[in-house]
C-alpha cells in the first residue's frame, strides 16, 4: 500500500541555520505517527512544512498521490491543532467549528458540527466564547474545529503541553480513542517521550534537524540506534561505555557470581509502584536501579552489588 | 485635569446661557434664547452637513489607514521608520500644510499646471473650493490618527490566528475580513472617535479649502466669536457639538463592552 503522507528529503534553512536536514518520512493511512525530539530539533518546522506555513528549501511533500508542497495551506487537505489552540476569540464555539466548513462551502454543516461536538463532549457549550472555557475545553474545541473537516491527516503541534499534568494523561487517552474511532491519520509533534511512546503506532525521533531513528515505540526504546536516542528516550545508565536501562539493572546486598560490581548507595527513593536506588560504583560510575516497591529498603552508604544480563546491554560505536 | 478640561467647558456652558454683549463678550440676564435659535433649519442643515463630512472623513481615513497599518505591522524591523514617517507631518503646523494643499489644488497650482502642460486638459480642473477639497484636507490631516490605533491593534494580533484561518481553508482575503478586521474592532472604534470628533468641529480645512460654499459648524462658531460678536450663541453651538461628541463616544463605548 502506498504511503498516505510522504516527505521526500525535506530540508529547511533559516539564514545560516539549518532547521531541518534531509528528512524523509512516510506515514500510512490510519496511523498514529509521532515526531519526538528536544526543543529546536526541527520537529515543529517539519509539521509546519506539511501544514504549508513554511516552504521547504528543498524536497517534496506528497499527500495521497498529489504533490502538496507548492500549495498554500488553504488548499491542503490537512488540518492543524495548534499548541496555543489559536481559537478565534471573537467567535463562539459553534462559529469556530463552522469556520472551516463555511470556507469550504460544505453542506449539512449543522449535523456535522453536532456530531463532532458530541465526539469531543462539548454539547451544550456551542454558544460560549473561547475565553469562557477551561483549558481542557479549549483544547477540545481546537480538536473539533480540525476534525470536523475530516482531513486526510490531522496535524497536532504539542496539543497537550498547555494542559496541567493530571489532565494531560486523561486527554492523552481520549486522543488515542478519538484517533481509533475516527480512523483519521494523526501526525503528532511532541517533546514528551511518554506521550510519543504511549500514543504512537510509529514514530520518528529527531535531533538537530535530522531523523535519528524511525520505527515502532518498542523498537526505538529497546534498540536505540544512537547514543543520543538511548539517553533521550527513558533513563539510561552508562557504565564503562555500555548502556543499561534502570529497569534491567539488578541490585542486592550479596554479590551475584563474578559479573556483579560493588558500590555504595547514594540515594533510595520510594515511588509507590517502584523504588529507585542510586549507587556509586567503585569505578566511579553512577548507576540507577529501578526495583519492585516490595524489595528491601536500602540505607544511604550501604554496600551493594549491581549486575545485569548481557543481553540488556546497549553498545554504540563512538 | 480639572483645570484644563472642566473649567473651560464650564465657562462655555455658562456663556451659552447668557445674553450677548454689545461689543462681544457676555452680559446678564440668563436665558435659553441661544438654544432656541439653533432650531433654525439653516443651522440644522449645517449641523447635518458637518456630521456627514466628519463621518465621511472617518470612513475614508480608516479605509486608507487599514492597509497602511497592516503593511507597517508586517514590515519587521522597518516598522519604526514607517511609523515615524506617518507622524512626520505633525512637525509642521496644520495651517501651513493646508496652504500647501492650496498651492497644489488651485487653478494655477501644480496639478493643473502639470496636466495642462501635458496637454491632458485645456481648462483647469476645479480642484479647490468645494466639498471634495475639504474632505481631502480632513483625510490628509487626520490619517495618522487612524494609522496609529489600527497599527497598535494589528501589532498585537496573534499571527497564529491567521495561520489557523488559512489552515481551515480561508483564502487571504477571507482571513482578512473574517479574522483580522473583526479582531481590529477596538482599533477601528478608537480611530473613528479620534477622527470624527475633531472633524466635527473643524474650521480650518473648510475655511481655506472650501471657500465660501462649504460652511461647517466650526466656521459658524468661529464666526460668532469673531465677526458676528455673538459669544453666547457661539457657546451654545459649541455645547451642542460637545453633546453630540459625548453621545457618540458613549455609544461607541457601550458597543465595545457588548463585544467583549
Interface residues (C-beta under 8 A of the other chain):
Chain A: X51 X52 X53 X72 X73 X74 X79 X80 X82 X84 X86 X87 X88 X89 X90 X99 X100 X103 X104 X145 X146 X149
Chain B: X158 X160 X161 X163 X164 X165 X166 X167 X168 X169 X170 X171 X174 X178 X179 X182 X183 X185 X259
